Amino acid sequence: MTRPIIHMESIKKHFGNVIALNGVTFDVTPGECHCLLGDNGAGKSTFIKTMSGVHKPTAGEIFFEGKPLSFDSPREAMEAGIATVFQDLAMIPLMSVTRNFFMGREPTKGRGLTKRLDIDRANEITMEEMRKMGINLRAPDQAVGTLSGGERQTVAIARAVYFGAKVLILDEPTSALGVRQTSNVLSTIARVREQGVGVVFISHNVRHAMAVGDRFTVLNRGQTLGTAVKGEITSAELQDLMAGGQELAQLEGSLGGTI
């Protein structure tokens, strides 16, 4: 089996007396989309922040490319190749797509006192990277706020991949999108996977996860309830695990209907 890019072994995270993660084991390999599914309060946000260097685990180990590693900050995680795309996308609506794509890392030309922004090269790169993700921009200097939600997600994903992401963590990327925009984002994830990037898809939407996922892990109250490979589990079974299984069945019976 291909060696995981990142492997989290028996991770625990405590905040005082609150146990947010309790022995979570999770990994992702190159070119794989591993979906972490869980309802609100399952521990998904803490998991993301622990994997991306915001939090240090209380116990457990993180291995990156086979070596034990401890990140002291999100910047260290990013420099290693772990990029996170959060729901807010960290974009400035009135700035151009190109400016949002580079965020201060634009290419330059000249040296010393003659060094200046190479806007033509920056625009060219932005257009090309977006084309790779299946988005044909009208113009690179259009305000990013004029793009659809799905297109903005694609800008954030393309930006992360261009700047060297080996692991791409996507925090509920389809939660606020319509059907067409969701389709665009899921197609983008498939393209990223083809480039050998390991994708961690965080979601509570089983249908979206099943569309792109290779493996599925369910998180409930800070613990994993198991991992399944695509083809070994159905959408209904995943939904049942997420929703509480027996508790949901009992609720259906008491209400006299199907939930």
Secondary structure, DSSP 8 states (H G I E B T S, - for coil): ----SEEEEEEEEEETTEEEEEEEEEEE-TT-EEEEE--TTSSHHHHHHHHTTSS--SEEEEEETTEE---SSHHHHHHHTEEEE-TTTT--TTSBHHHHHHTT---EES-GGG-EE-HHHHHHHHHHHHHHTT---S-TTSBGGGS-HHHHHHHHHHHHHHTT-SEEEEESTTTT--HHHHHHHHHHHHHHHHTT-EEEEEES-HHHHHHH-SEEEEEETTEEEEEEETTSS-HHHHHHHHHTTHHHHHHHHHHTS--
